[in-house]
Amino acid sequence: MTPVLEADGLVKAWGGVRAVDQVSIRVEAGRMLALIGPNGAGKSTCFNLLNGELAPDAGRVVMLGTEVTGWPPRRIRRLGVGRTFQITEVFGSMTVRENVQAALIAARRESFRLFGRADRRHMDDANALLDRIGLGEQAGRAAGELAYGDVKRLELAIAIANRPKLLLMDEPTAGMAPAERAGLMQLVSALVRETGMGVLFTEHDMDAVFGHADRLMVLHRGRVLAEGRPDEVRTDPRVREVYLGGATPPDGRDKTR
C-alpha cells in the first residue's frame, strides 16, 4: 500500500523527560490508523509533531512523499492534508455554507482575489459537500446555532474541502453523544472508502477505535507499546494491563469501556 504519512524516530523532550521517544508511524492510503494510550502517554505531543504545531528534537516526517519536518501547519495543509481539532474551530456568526465556502476559497488560494462576493463563490461545491455530510438542510443556518454533533460534522466538511489525501483527526468524537459518535465515524469510514485518503486519529472512545480503525498504535510513556490490527491489540496482555484493563472475556468482546 502507498504511504501518505511516514514518521521515523520522532523524539520530543521537555526538561529532560521524553514525551515522545523514538516513535515511528506509517499511514497508508485508504486506511485508518488510531493512536491511543492512557493519559500522559504522549499522544498529543506526537500528534502535534506530525501536524506542525511542534518541531521534533529528532526524527523526520514525510507526508505525501515530501519531507515536512519542521513545517508550519499552514504549509502542511497546502500540501493536501486535512485537520480536525479536539476543540471545534468554526465561525459561529457565519452560516454553515459560508464556513465551507471560506474553506474552499482558502484551499484554492483565492483569499486575496478581489473579484465577486465571497458568499457567492463555490456555492454549488459547498452545497454538495454539505449534502454529503448530512448538513444540506442546515446550510443557511448560523454555525453558532448548530447542535454540537452537527458542529463536528461541519468541522469535518471544512477539513476535507481541499480534498486531502491525508486527514489528521484529534479526538474527533470528543463531547459527542454515543449515537453522534457512531454516525460521525461511519461518515469518516465512508469517505475513506470513497476517496482513498489515509486517516490518523487519536481517540478515547474505544467503540470508535475498534469499530473503525484498520490498525492501532498504543503509546505508553512516550514509546510504542503495541501496534497491529484491532483484534491483535485488544488481546495484547500489555495493552490490557496499562490501558484497556482486565482480561478479555471468553466471547472476545471488550466489556471494560
N, C-alpha and C positions, 0 to 999 in steps of 0.2 A: 504494500500500500504506500501511496505517496504521503510523506510527512508534510504537514503545514506548519508544524512547530517542533523544533528540536532545541532543547536546552541541555547543556553539558556542564557538569561540575559546578553548579551555582553555589556560591558561598556569600553569606552576609552576616557580619558580626556586629554586635552592639556592646561596647565596653568589654570586649574580650569573650563575650558569650556568643556562640554561633547560633543565630536564629535559623539559618539555613546552612546546612553542612553537606556539601558535595551531592547536591540533588540534580539528577538528570531526568528530563521529561521528553516524551515523544507523543505527539498527537497526529493521527493520520486523517486524511481527507475522508469525510463521510462517517466519522466515528466520534463518540463522546467519551471523554476521559474525566472522571470525577476525582478531585483532590480532596481527601478527607483526613480527619485526625482529631484528637482531643484538643481542647483549648490550650493555646501555648505551643502547639506542635510546629508552628512555622508556616502555616498555610497562607495567612495574609501576607507575610513578608515575601514568600515565594511568589505569590500571585502578583504582588507589586513589582517584583524584579522582572517578571515577564511582560507586564503591561507598560513598563517605562516609568512608573512612579518612583522607583528606586533603581540605583545603579549597583550591580553586584561588585563585591570585593574581588571575586574570581569567577571564572566560568564565562560561557558565551551563550547567546540566544540567537537562534536563526528562525525567522518566520517567512514562509512562502519563498524559501530559497535565498533570502537576503539576511545577512547578519545585522541584527538590530540592537546589539548590546549597547546600553547606554543611551539609546534614542529616547527622546521625549514622547509622551503618549500621543500627541497630535500627529507627529511624523509617523508613528506606528499605525495609527488609524488610516492614514492616507495610503499605506501600503496595501490595504484590503483587510483590515482587522476590525471587527466589531467588539463592543464592550458594553456590558450592563453592570450596574453597581448595586451593592447591598442596600444603600440608601438611594431611593429613586431620584433621578435628576431630569425633571421635565419642567416646562414653562407653564405654571398654573394659570396665568392670565391669558394665555393663547389657547385657541381651540385645539382639539385633538388633531384635526387635519393640519393646522398651521405648524404644530410641533413636527409633524412628519415632513411637511414641505420645507421647513427650516433645515432638517437633516438632509433632505435631498439636495437642497441648494448648496449646503456645505460639502456634501460628498462630491458634487460636480464642480466644486471650486468656483462657484458663481457669487459668493458672498458680497463681493465688492463691485459687481457689474451694475451699472446704473441704467438699467432698462426694465420697464414693466413694473407692475405692482407685485411685491413679493407674495401676497396672498393669492395670486392667480397663477403662480409658476408651479409647474409639475403637479397640478391638481389631480389629473387623471391617475398619475402614478401613485400619489398619496392615497387616493380613494381605493385603488386596487390593493395596496399594501394593507390598509385598514380593514378591508373586506377579508383579506387572507387571515388576519389575526383575530377576527371576530369583533372589531370595533367600528365597522362601517356605519352602523346606525347612530353612533355617537360622534361622528366626525365633526359636527358643528358645535358640540358642547365645549365649554371651557375645561381644560385639562384638570383644573383645580376642583372641579365638581365630580370627578370620577371616583368610583369606589376603588379601594386600594388595589384589589386584584386587577382591575382594568388599567390602573396606572402602570402596573408591572408589565402588562401586555403592551401598552403604549411605549414604554421604555424599550421593549424588545423590538418593536417596529422601528424605532429611531436607530437602534443598534444595527439593524440589518438593511437600513436604507441604502447603504453603499454596496450592497450585495457582497458581504465579506466572505472570504474563503476560510477564515478562522474567526470564531466567536469566543470571547472570554466572558464568563458569567460569574460574578462574585455573589454568592448566596442568592440565587435568582428567586427562591420562594420564601425568603425571609419575611415574616409578618403576615403571610397569607393563610387563609383558612384551608383545611385539608382538600376540599373539593377544588379550590382555586389552584392549589399547588399541583394537583394531578393534571388539571387542564392545561396549565402553562407548560409543564414538562412534556405532555403529549404533543403540544404545539411545536415545541423545540425539536422533538424527535422527528416529527413530520417534516419540518423544514430541513433537517439534516438529510433525510431520505430524498427530498425533492431537489436540493441544491448541491449536495455533496460537500458542504462545508464541514470543517472539523470544529469540535467544541471542547473547551476545557472549562470545567466549572467546579467551584467549591460549594459545599452544601452540608448542612447539619441534618436535614430530613432524610432518613435512611430509606424511606419509601421512594423518594425521588431518585436517590442514588442507585439503589439496587434494581429499581424498576426501569431505568433508562440508560444508565452508563454501560458502554461496551467493555470498558476496563476501569479499574480503580487503582489509585495510588494512595497509600496511607503514610502520612508523616507522623513521626513521634520524636520530640526533642530535636527537631531540625533535620532529621535524617529519614530516608525512606525505610519504613518498617516492612512494607509488603507491597506488591504490585501484581495485578493479574485480573482475570475475569471475575465478575461478581461472585460466582459460586466458590471460586478459589479463595477469595479474600474473606468471604463470610465465614468460612470454616477454618481459617488460619488461626491456630491457638494463640499466637502472639497478638493478633489483632483483637480477638475477643477479650484477651486479658487487659489490654491497655485502652480499648475504645468501646467495642460493642458490648462487652461484659457477658459473663456466663458461658455456658456450653450450648452448642447448637442443639435444639430439640430434635427428637427422633424423626419428625416429619420434614426436617431440613429448613423449617421456616424460622425466621428470627423474631422472637417474641419479646425482645428486650428493649424495643424502641421507646 
